[in-house]
Amino acid sequence: SSGDAALQMIAATVDSAPCLLNTVVAALVDLLHTYDHIAPLVAELCCIVNEQVLATELLREIGRLDTTEGSNDTGGKASGIKNIAPFISELAAVRPRVVLSNISLLLPHLDS
């Protein structure tokens, strides 16, 4: 399908041009933050990419997300953070060792 082809293209980009990893991670986190249905696709992409570097970098970036309630951004922030949870769940189902070995990156969100 076209979705699988798109995932293969993104995976090939990450595998062949590691210098683009930060750009891809930023775009994926933005997509996860915005669209609740994208989590399974991003988790699948983490399985397609050759190393576990994409999953680790995504978890690192998620750990950096600001979840404080006192910010000026009112509408989208809470729902965006809520959209991240399905991705972590999906990733834990397909790559449990990656999530477990990087759980310390997610600890700031477990208190909230």
NORPENOR-V249436 format. One record per run of one state. SS is the DSSP state (h for helix, s for strand, l for the rest). FROM is the first residue (numbers start at 1). LEN is the number of residues. If there is no record, write none. Layout:
SS_FROM_LEN / SS_FROM_LEN
This chain:
l_1_1 / h_2_15 / l_17_1 / h_18_17 / l_35_1 / h_36_13 / l_49_4 / h_53_12 / l_65_10 / h_75_20 / l_95_1 / h_96_6 / l_102_1 / h_103_8 / l_111_2
